[in-house]
Amino acid sequence: MATSYCSISNPPLSKTSFPNKQVPGWVLRAISKGKGNYTGGIYTTTKRNLRTGFHVCAVNGGQGTRNVSGAEFPSDYTELLAQAKEAAESAFKDGKQLLEIEFPTAGLQSVPGDSEGGIEMTGSMLLIREFCDRFVPAEKATRTRIFFPEANEVSFARQSAFEGCSLKLDYLTKPSLFEDFGFTTKVKMSDRVRPEDEIFLVAYPYFNVNEMLVVEELYKEAIVSTDRKLIIFNGELDRIRMLVTFLNKREAALMMFENNYPPFFYPKLAELSKTFLPKLETVYYIHNFKGLKGGTLFRCYPGPWKVLRNIGGSFFCLHEQEEMPSLKEVALDILPSA
Protein backbone atom coordinates (compact mmCIF):
# COMPACT_ATOMS: atom_id res chain seq x y z
CA MET A 1 0.00 0.00 0.00
CA ALA A 2 1.29 3.46 -0.89
CA THR A 3 0.13 6.62 0.83
CA SER A 4 0.74 10.19 -0.29
CA TYR A 5 -0.25 13.54 1.17
CA CYS A 6 -0.17 17.02 -0.27
CA SER A 7 -0.20 20.57 1.03
CA ILE A 8 -1.43 23.44 -1.12
CA SER A 9 -1.23 27.08 -0.20
CA ASN A 10 -2.79 28.50 -3.36
CA PRO A 11 -4.66 25.69 -5.12
CA PRO A 12 -5.81 26.29 -8.71
CA LEU A 13 -9.44 27.11 -9.27
CA SER A 14 -11.56 25.52 -11.95
CA LYS A 15 -15.14 25.66 -13.08
CA THR A 16 -17.04 22.95 -14.88
CA SER A 17 -19.26 23.59 -17.86
CA PHE A 18 -22.58 21.76 -17.88
CA PRO A 19 -24.33 22.28 -21.23
CA ASN A 20 -27.91 21.19 -21.71
CA LYS A 21 -28.72 17.81 -23.21
CA GLN A 22 -31.78 17.20 -25.35
CA VAL A 23 -33.39 13.81 -24.77
CA PRO A 24 -36.02 12.37 -27.15
CA GLY A 25 -39.44 12.12 -25.61
CA TRP A 26 -38.75 14.60 -22.81
CA VAL A 27 -39.60 18.28 -22.43
CA LEU A 28 -36.83 20.58 -21.25
CA ARG A 29 -37.82 23.40 -18.93
CA ALA A 30 -34.91 25.81 -18.85
CA ILE A 31 -33.71 27.20 -15.54
CA SER A 32 -31.83 30.44 -15.02
CA LYS A 33 -28.12 30.54 -15.69
CA GLY A 34 -25.78 30.58 -12.75
CA LYS A 35 -22.45 32.30 -12.59
CA GLY A 36 -19.65 31.37 -14.94
CA ASN A 37 -20.31 28.63 -17.48
CA TYR A 38 -22.97 26.67 -15.60
CA THR A 39 -26.35 26.02 -17.21
CA GLY A 40 -29.01 23.50 -16.37
CA GLY A 41 -32.55 22.38 -16.91
CA ILE A 42 -35.44 20.32 -15.72
CA TYR A 43 -36.75 17.45 -17.84
CA THR A 44 -40.39 16.74 -17.10
CA THR A 45 -42.61 13.82 -17.95
CA THR A 46 -45.90 12.38 -16.80
CA LYS A 47 -45.99 11.36 -13.16
CA ARG A 48 -44.84 7.78 -12.54
CA ASN A 49 -43.86 6.69 -9.06
CA LEU A 50 -43.35 10.32 -8.00
CA ARG A 51 -41.04 11.03 -10.93
CA THR A 52 -42.06 14.52 -11.96
CA GLY A 53 -38.73 15.94 -13.01
CA PHE A 54 -35.01 15.87 -12.44
CA HIS A 55 -31.90 17.99 -12.79
CA VAL A 56 -29.46 17.06 -15.52
CA CYS A 57 -25.75 17.85 -15.37
CA ALA A 58 -24.17 17.55 -18.82
CA VAL A 59 -24.31 14.17 -20.46
CA ASN A 60 -23.05 14.93 -23.92
CA GLY A 61 -19.87 15.36 -25.90
CA GLY A 62 -17.59 13.22 -28.03
CA GLN A 63 -16.63 9.61 -27.59
CA GLY A 64 -12.92 10.18 -27.25
CA THR A 65 -10.82 7.74 -25.27
CA ARG A 66 -8.16 8.26 -22.63
CA ASN A 67 -5.60 6.32 -20.58
CA VAL A 68 -7.67 5.32 -17.56
CA SER A 69 -4.75 3.85 -15.61
CA GLY A 70 -3.94 7.38 -14.50
CA ALA A 71 -7.48 8.74 -14.60
CA GLU A 72 -8.27 11.80 -12.52
CA PHE A 73 -11.59 12.73 -10.99
CA PRO A 74 -13.95 13.65 -13.86
CA SER A 75 -14.92 17.26 -14.45
CA ASP A 76 -18.43 16.38 -15.67
CA TYR A 77 -20.61 13.42 -16.63
CA THR A 78 -19.28 13.38 -20.18
CA GLU A 79 -15.78 12.68 -18.88
CA LEU A 80 -17.15 10.25 -16.29
CA LEU A 81 -18.89 8.14 -18.94
CA ALA A 82 -15.76 8.11 -21.08
CA GLN A 83 -13.73 6.89 -18.10
CA ALA A 84 -16.32 4.26 -17.17
CA LYS A 85 -16.43 2.98 -20.76
CA GLU A 86 -12.66 2.59 -20.93
CA ALA A 87 -12.54 0.99 -17.49
CA ALA A 88 -15.19 -1.59 -18.42
CA GLU A 89 -13.51 -2.40 -21.73
CA SER A 90 -10.14 -2.82 -20.01
CA ALA A 91 -11.64 -5.14 -17.40
CA PHE A 92 -13.32 -7.33 -20.02
CA LYS A 93 -10.03 -7.56 -21.94
CA ASP A 94 -8.36 -8.69 -18.70
CA GLY A 95 -10.85 -11.54 -18.36
CA LYS A 96 -13.14 -9.98 -15.76
CA GLN A 97 -16.71 -11.21 -16.13
CA LEU A 98 -18.72 -9.41 -13.42
CA LEU A 99 -18.35 -5.64 -13.18
CA GLU A 100 -19.70 -2.90 -10.93
CA ILE A 101 -20.07 0.76 -11.89
CA GLU A 102 -21.21 3.11 -9.12
CA PHE A 103 -21.40 6.91 -8.95
CA PRO A 104 -23.83 9.61 -7.77
CA THR A 105 -26.40 10.95 -10.22
CA ALA A 106 -27.49 14.12 -8.40
CA GLY A 107 -24.13 15.78 -9.06
CA LEU A 108 -20.57 14.50 -9.07
CA GLN A 109 -20.03 15.67 -5.49
CA SER A 110 -23.45 14.64 -4.15
CA VAL A 111 -24.07 11.94 -1.55
CA PRO A 112 -26.88 9.37 -1.20
CA GLY A 113 -30.05 11.13 -0.11
CA ASP A 114 -29.27 14.46 -1.76
CA SER A 115 -32.02 13.72 -4.28
CA GLU A 116 -35.35 11.87 -4.09
CA GLY A 117 -35.05 8.17 -4.94
CA GLY A 118 -37.23 8.28 -8.06
CA ILE A 119 -35.27 11.21 -9.43
CA GLU A 120 -31.97 9.38 -8.82
CA MET A 121 -33.25 6.32 -10.69
CA THR A 122 -34.41 8.46 -13.62
CA GLY A 123 -30.99 10.11 -13.73
CA SER A 124 -29.36 6.68 -13.74
CA MET A 125 -31.61 5.61 -16.61
CA LEU A 126 -30.47 8.49 -18.79
CA LEU A 127 -26.83 7.92 -17.92
CA ILE A 128 -27.14 4.21 -18.69
CA ARG A 129 -28.48 5.06 -22.14
CA GLU A 130 -25.55 7.42 -22.70
CA PHE A 131 -23.14 4.75 -21.45
CA CYS A 132 -24.60 2.15 -23.80
CA ASP A 133 -24.34 4.53 -26.75
CA ARG A 134 -20.60 4.68 -26.07
CA PHE A 135 -19.95 1.15 -24.87
CA VAL A 136 -22.14 -1.13 -27.01
CA PRO A 137 -21.21 -1.36 -30.73
CA ALA A 138 -24.18 -1.15 -33.09
CA GLU A 139 -23.71 -4.75 -34.21
CA LYS A 140 -24.00 -5.97 -30.59
CA ALA A 141 -27.03 -3.92 -29.58
CA THR A 142 -29.47 -6.80 -30.13
CA ARG A 143 -27.17 -9.10 -28.12
CA THR A 144 -27.12 -6.78 -25.11
CA ARG A 145 -29.92 -7.14 -22.56
CA ILE A 146 -30.62 -4.45 -19.96
CA PHE A 147 -32.47 -5.59 -16.85
CA PHE A 148 -34.44 -2.90 -15.04
CA PRO A 149 -35.71 -3.47 -11.48
CA GLU A 150 -39.29 -4.26 -12.44
CA ALA A 151 -41.69 -4.48 -15.36
CA ASN A 152 -43.17 -0.98 -15.02
CA GLU A 153 -39.66 0.46 -15.24
CA VAL A 154 -39.21 -1.13 -18.66
CA SER A 155 -42.34 0.59 -19.96
CA PHE A 156 -41.11 3.89 -18.56
CA ALA A 157 -37.69 3.41 -20.21
CA ARG A 158 -39.22 2.63 -23.62
CA GLN A 159 -41.24 5.83 -23.48
CA SER A 160 -38.33 8.02 -22.44
CA ALA A 161 -34.56 7.50 -22.44
CA PHE A 162 -34.59 4.24 -24.45
CA GLU A 163 -37.21 5.24 -27.00
CA GLY A 164 -36.30 3.90 -30.43
CA CYS A 165 -33.17 2.01 -29.38
CA SER A 166 -32.45 -1.59 -30.42
CA LEU A 167 -31.10 -2.73 -27.05
CA LYS A 168 -33.14 -5.49 -25.40
CA LEU A 169 -34.99 -4.23 -22.33
CA ASP A 170 -36.07 -6.64 -19.62
CA TYR A 171 -36.92 -6.76 -15.91
CA LEU A 172 -35.93 -8.57 -12.70
CA THR A 173 -39.24 -8.54 -10.80
CA LYS A 174 -42.96 -8.01 -11.35
CA PRO A 175 -45.25 -5.95 -9.10
CA SER A 176 -47.43 -7.86 -6.63
CA LEU A 177 -50.46 -7.05 -4.50
CA PHE A 178 -48.08 -6.38 -1.61
CA GLU A 179 -45.76 -4.03 -3.52
CA ASP A 180 -46.42 -1.18 -1.07
CA PHE A 181 -44.86 -3.33 1.68
CA GLY A 182 -41.71 -4.00 -0.32
CA PHE A 183 -42.76 -7.34 -1.84
CA THR A 184 -42.51 -8.20 -5.53
CA THR A 185 -42.64 -11.37 -7.60
CA LYS A 186 -39.26 -12.68 -8.69
CA VAL A 187 -38.80 -13.50 -12.36
CA LYS A 188 -37.20 -16.80 -13.36
CA MET A 189 -34.05 -15.77 -15.18
CA SER A 190 -33.84 -18.86 -17.35
CA ASP A 191 -37.11 -17.73 -18.95
CA ARG A 192 -35.78 -14.24 -19.75
CA VAL A 193 -32.36 -14.99 -21.23
CA ARG A 194 -31.92 -15.86 -24.91
CA PRO A 195 -29.09 -17.92 -26.48
CA GLU A 196 -27.78 -14.96 -28.47
CA ASP A 197 -27.37 -12.71 -25.39
CA GLU A 198 -23.75 -11.73 -24.72
CA ILE A 199 -23.80 -8.82 -22.28
CA PHE A 200 -26.19 -8.14 -19.41
CA LEU A 201 -26.44 -4.71 -17.82
CA VAL A 202 -28.44 -4.52 -14.58
CA ALA A 203 -29.83 -1.06 -13.82
CA TYR A 204 -29.95 0.22 -10.21
CA PRO A 205 -31.18 -2.98 -8.46
CA TYR A 206 -31.40 -1.50 -4.97
CA PHE A 207 -34.98 -0.42 -4.23
CA ASN A 208 -36.19 -3.91 -3.28
CA VAL A 209 -33.99 -6.65 -1.84
CA ASN A 210 -35.43 -9.22 -4.26
CA GLU A 211 -33.74 -7.40 -7.12
CA MET A 212 -30.20 -8.27 -6.03
CA LEU A 213 -31.24 -11.83 -5.19
CA VAL A 214 -32.47 -12.19 -8.77
CA VAL A 215 -29.19 -10.75 -10.06
CA GLU A 216 -27.34 -13.55 -8.27
CA GLU A 217 -29.76 -16.02 -9.87
CA LEU A 218 -28.99 -14.46 -13.27
CA TYR A 219 -25.30 -15.03 -12.63
CA LYS A 220 -25.78 -18.66 -11.62
CA GLU A 221 -28.20 -19.58 -14.42
CA ALA A 222 -26.91 -17.58 -17.37
CA ILE A 223 -23.28 -16.56 -16.81
CA VAL A 224 -21.40 -19.28 -14.94
CA SER A 225 -19.41 -21.47 -17.36
CA THR A 226 -20.11 -19.12 -20.27
CA ASP A 227 -18.36 -16.18 -21.95
CA ARG A 228 -21.21 -13.81 -21.09
CA LYS A 229 -20.53 -10.58 -19.20
CA LEU A 230 -22.50 -8.73 -16.51
CA ILE A 231 -22.37 -5.08 -15.43
CA ILE A 232 -24.25 -3.83 -12.36
CA PHE A 233 -24.85 -0.12 -12.86
CA ASN A 234 -25.52 2.01 -9.73
CA GLY A 235 -26.69 -0.92 -7.62
CA GLU A 236 -25.77 0.77 -4.31
CA LEU A 237 -24.04 -2.45 -3.26
CA ASP A 238 -22.46 -0.65 -0.33
CA ARG A 239 -25.75 -1.17 1.49
CA ILE A 240 -25.06 -4.90 1.42
CA ARG A 241 -21.32 -4.59 2.04
CA MET A 242 -22.03 -2.63 5.19
CA LEU A 243 -23.73 -5.68 6.70
CA VAL A 244 -20.39 -7.32 7.39
CA THR A 245 -18.79 -4.17 8.85
CA PHE A 246 -21.27 -3.40 11.62
CA LEU A 247 -20.12 -4.32 15.09
CA ASN A 248 -23.42 -5.42 16.61
CA LYS A 249 -26.89 -6.59 15.65
CA ARG A 250 -28.56 -3.39 16.79
CA GLU A 251 -26.56 -1.27 14.33
CA ALA A 252 -27.19 -3.77 11.54
CA ALA A 253 -30.91 -3.82 12.24
CA LEU A 254 -31.04 -0.02 12.21
CA MET A 255 -29.20 0.13 8.89
CA MET A 256 -31.54 -2.42 7.32
CA PHE A 257 -34.60 -0.57 8.64
CA GLU A 258 -33.37 2.69 7.11
CA ASN A 259 -32.90 0.92 3.76
CA ASN A 260 -36.39 -0.64 3.82
CA TYR A 261 -35.15 -4.23 3.88
CA PRO A 262 -37.51 -6.62 5.77
CA PRO A 263 -35.83 -8.46 8.71
CA PHE A 264 -36.23 -11.95 7.25
CA PHE A 265 -34.04 -10.92 4.29
CA TYR A 266 -31.00 -10.18 6.51
CA PRO A 267 -29.45 -13.67 6.21
CA LYS A 268 -29.91 -13.70 2.43
CA LEU A 269 -28.23 -10.30 2.08
CA ALA A 270 -25.41 -11.28 4.40
CA GLU A 271 -24.86 -14.37 2.29
CA LEU A 272 -24.72 -12.24 -0.88
CA SER A 273 -21.94 -10.16 0.68
CA LYS A 274 -19.90 -13.33 1.18
CA THR A 275 -20.67 -15.35 -1.95
CA PHE A 276 -21.61 -13.06 -4.83
CA LEU A 277 -20.18 -9.59 -4.20
CA PRO A 278 -16.55 -10.78 -3.89
CA LYS A 279 -16.78 -12.02 -7.49
CA LEU A 280 -17.44 -8.47 -8.75
CA GLU A 281 -14.70 -6.18 -10.02
CA THR A 282 -15.55 -2.58 -9.16
CA VAL A 283 -14.24 -0.89 -12.28
CA TYR A 284 -15.61 2.60 -11.72
CA TYR A 285 -16.61 4.07 -8.38
CA ILE A 286 -17.31 7.44 -6.78
CA HIS A 287 -18.54 7.85 -3.20
CA ASN A 288 -18.51 11.26 -1.53
CA PHE A 289 -18.20 12.12 2.16
CA LYS A 290 -19.42 15.49 3.38
CA GLY A 291 -18.22 17.60 6.28
CA LEU A 292 -15.15 19.63 7.25
CA LYS A 293 -13.02 16.53 6.77
CA GLY A 294 -14.94 15.32 3.75
CA GLY A 295 -13.60 13.77 0.59
CA THR A 296 -14.19 11.22 -2.14
CA LEU A 297 -13.41 7.53 -2.57
CA PHE A 298 -12.58 7.08 -6.26
CA ARG A 299 -11.51 4.20 -8.47
CA CYS A 300 -11.10 3.83 -12.22
CA TYR A 301 -9.91 0.39 -13.36
CA PRO A 302 -7.12 -0.66 -13.56
CA GLY A 303 -5.91 2.08 -11.25
CA PRO A 304 -5.77 1.93 -7.46
CA TRP A 305 -8.39 3.09 -4.98
CA LYS A 306 -7.87 6.75 -4.11
CA VAL A 307 -9.17 8.97 -1.34
CA LEU A 308 -9.40 12.51 -2.74
CA ARG A 309 -10.17 15.91 -1.32
CA ASN A 310 -11.54 18.88 -3.23
CA ILE A 311 -9.46 21.96 -2.46
CA GLY A 312 -10.35 25.14 -4.29
CA GLY A 313 -12.03 23.26 -7.13
CA SER A 314 -9.23 20.75 -7.73
CA PHE A 315 -8.91 17.21 -6.40
CA PHE A 316 -5.81 16.04 -4.56
CA CYS A 317 -4.95 12.50 -3.51
CA LEU A 318 -4.71 11.94 0.24
CA HIS A 319 -4.33 8.18 0.19
CA GLU A 320 -4.30 5.26 -2.21
CA GLN A 321 -4.30 1.47 -2.00
CA GLU A 322 -4.88 -1.57 -4.20
CA GLU A 323 -7.85 -3.07 -2.32
CA MET A 324 -11.18 -1.33 -1.76
CA PRO A 325 -11.33 0.20 1.74
CA SER A 326 -14.61 0.08 3.64
CA LEU A 327 -16.63 3.28 3.79
CA LYS A 328 -16.28 3.13 7.57
CA GLU A 329 -12.49 3.05 7.27
CA VAL A 330 -12.47 6.05 4.91
CA ALA A 331 -14.89 8.09 7.03
CA LEU A 332 -13.41 7.34 10.46
CA ASP A 333 -9.72 6.73 9.81
CA ILE A 334 -8.39 8.03 6.49
CA LEU A 335 -10.20 11.35 6.05
CA PRO A 336 -9.93 12.59 9.67
CA SER A 337 -6.19 11.93 9.75
CA ALA A 338 -5.44 13.67 6.45
N, C-alpha and C positions, 0 to 999 in steps of 0.2 A: 504493500500500500504506500502511495506517495501522497504527501500533504504539502500544500503550498499556501502561503498567505501573502497579502499585498496591502500596501499602505499608499493612499492617494491623497495628496493635498489639494490638487486642483483637477478633479476628474473631468474628462470631456463630456460635453452635453450633446444629446442627440434627440431628435424628434422623429417619430414614425408617421409615415403617410398612410392613411387608410381610405383609399378611393372607394366609391360605391360600386356594388356589383349587382347587375341585373340578373334576375333569376326567372326563367319561364314559369308562367302560371301564378306569379306572385305580384302584388302591387306595392310599389315602393313609395312610402310616405317620407319625404325629405325632412330632416331635422336641421336646425340652424348650425352653421359652421362654428367650430371652436377656434381657438387661437392657432396660429401656425398653419400646418398643412392638414390638419385633421378634419375629416368630413364623415358623416354617418347617415344612417337611415333606419327606418322601421319597415320591415316587410309584414304585411298583414294578410290574413286569410280567414276563412270561415272558422268559427270556434270549434275546436275538437280537443277534448280533454284539457280545457283551459288554455289552449294555445291560441292566443289572440294576436301575438306579434312578438318580434324579437329584434335585438340589436345586432347588426352585422359589422364586423371589423374586417375589411379587405380580404377577399378570397379570390383574387384574380392575378393576372400576370402571366409571364412566359413559363415554359416548362424546362428551363435550363437546369443543368445538373451541377453538382459541386462535390468536393471531397469531404465526405461526412466524417471521416476519421478525426478531423480536427474541427468539427462543426461548433460554432458559437451559438449562443442563445438567439433565436430568430427575432427579427425586427417586426415581422407581421405574419399573418396567416399564410400569405403566399410563400414566404421563405420557409415557414414551418412545414407546409405540405411538400415542398421540394425536398427538405431534409428527411421527412418521414418516408417519402417514396424511395429515396436512395438508400436509406437504412433498411427498409424492407427488402429491396432487391439484393442488397449485399448479404443479408441474412439468409435469404433463399439460396443464393449462390454458395454460401458456406454450409449448406445442408440442413439449416434450421427448418423445422416443419410447422411449429406452432409459435405465432408471434403475437405480441401485445403492443398496441399503440395507445397512449393515454396522454391527454393534455386538456386544459380548461377551454371551454367554448365561450365564456362570458367576457373574454379578454385575456391576453397572454399572461397577465399578472393577477388574474382573479383566483379565488379559492372556492372550493365546493360550498354551495349555499349562497353565493353572491347573486345568483339568478334563480328564478323559479324553475322547478324540475322540468316541466313541459317545454319551457323556452330553451333550456340546455339541450334537451333531446332534439328539438327542431334544429338548433345550431349544429349539433353533431350530424344530423341528416344531411344538411347542406355541405358540410365539410367532407363527409364521406363521398358524396357525389363528386366533389372537386378532386378528392384523392383518387377515386376510381378513374376519372378522366385522364389523370397523369399516369397512374400505375398500371391499368389494364389495357393492353393493346387491343385495337379494334377487332382483330381476328379471334381474341380470347373472351370477348364480352359475353357470348352465349355460353361459355364454359365457366363463367364466374357466377356464383350464387351468393346473394346477400341475404342473410337472415336477420330480420327485424324482430323485436321482442314479441310482438303478437300480431294477429291477423289484421286488426284495424289499422295498425301502423303501416302495413303494406299498402293498404288502400290510400292512406294519407300520402305516402311517398310517391305513389303513381300519379297522384293529382298535383304534386308540387315539385320537389327537387328532382325526382327521377322520371318526370313526365317525358315520354318519347325515347327513353334510353333502351338499349337492347340487353342490359344486364338482367339476369334472372333475380326476381325478388321473391322472398319466401319468409316464413315466420317460425318462431320457436314454440309459441303457445297460442291457445285459443281462449277467448273470454269464457267465463262460466257464470252461473247464477250467483256465485259468491265472490265475484271479482272485487267488490267494494271492501272485502275483508282480506284482500291479498291473495286469493286463490284463483288459479287458472288451470286449464286443462293442457297437460303436456302433449306435444306432438311427437309421434313415433318417427325418428329421424330416418330410418330405413325406407319409410314411405315417401320422404321428401327428396332424397338425393337421387340423381340420375347418373347413369354410367359415364356420361361425357363430362361431368363436373370435374374441374381441376382445382379451383380455388374457392374457398369459402371465406366470406367476410361477415363477422357477427357484429351487429350494430348495438351499442350501448345496452348490454344485457344485465342491467342492475336494478331495475325497478321492482321486480319480483324474484324471489330466490329460485323459483322453478326455472327461470331463464338460464342461469348458469349451470344448473343440474342437467338441462337439456343439451347445453354446449358440450359438457363432458360426454354425454351419450353420443353426440355427433362425432366426437373424436374417436370413441371406441368403435362405433359402427361403420364409419365412413372414411376414417383417415388412417388408423392403425394398419400397418402392413401395406400401405399404398404410397404413391408419390404425391398425393393430394396435399394441399397447404391450407392452413387456417390462420386468419388474422382476427383478433378480438379488438375492436375499435371502441375506445372510451367505455370500457366495461366496469370502471371503478372497482377493480379487483383488490384495491387496498382495503376495502371494507372486509373482505374475507381474510386477507393477510393479517389484519389486525387481531383476528381471533387468537392467533398463536402467540401474540406479544403481550396480551393483558395478563396481569399478575394474579387476579382472583376472579371468581365467578361473578361477583357483583358487578365489577367493571365490564366484563364481557356481556352480561345480561343487559346492562344499561346501553352499551353500544349497539346491540342487536335491536333493542326497543327503539332507539333513535333512528335506525335504518329500516324500520318496519318489517323485520324478519320474525315470523312466528317462532316461539320457543322450541317447538318440536323439530325445527329445521337446523338447530345449532349443530348437532352431531354431523349432519350431512355436509354443512358448510365447512366445519372443521376438517372433515375428511378430504374435501376438495383442496384445502390449503396444503395438505400433505401429499396427495396423490396426483392431482391434475396441475395445479399452478406451478409446481417446480419444473414441469416439462416446458413451460412457456419461456420464450426469449423476449424480454422487454426491449424492443428495438428503438422505440421512441417514447420519451416520458418527460412530462413537466408537472411538477407539484409545487405550489407556492405556499409559503408560510408568512403570515402577516405579523406585524408588531415591530417594536424598536430593534429587535434582533432577528428580523425576518430574513427570508431568502428564498431560494429556489433549488429544488432537487431536479437535475437535468441529466438526461442521457440520450445520446444519438449513436446507435450501433454503427461501427464496432468500437466506438470510443468508450472511455471509462465513465463511471458515475461521478457527477460533479455537483458540489454544493456551491451555488452562486449567490452573490449579493448585488443588488442594483444600487449603484452609487452615482448620483448625478446623471442618470439616464444611461449608464453603461454597466455591463455586467462583469464582475470580477470573481475569479475562482478562489474560494476559501479552502476547499478540500476536495480531494478526488480519491476514488478507489475502484477496484475492479468489480467487486460484488455490490449488489444493491443493498444500501443501508435501510434499516426500518425507518418509518416516518418518526417514530418515537425517538430513535437515536439522533436523527437530524434535528428535531425540535428541542430536545432536552440536553444534548451533549455537544453536537458540532456547531450549531449556530450560536448558542450562548457563549461559547469559548472563543469565537472568532473575533 
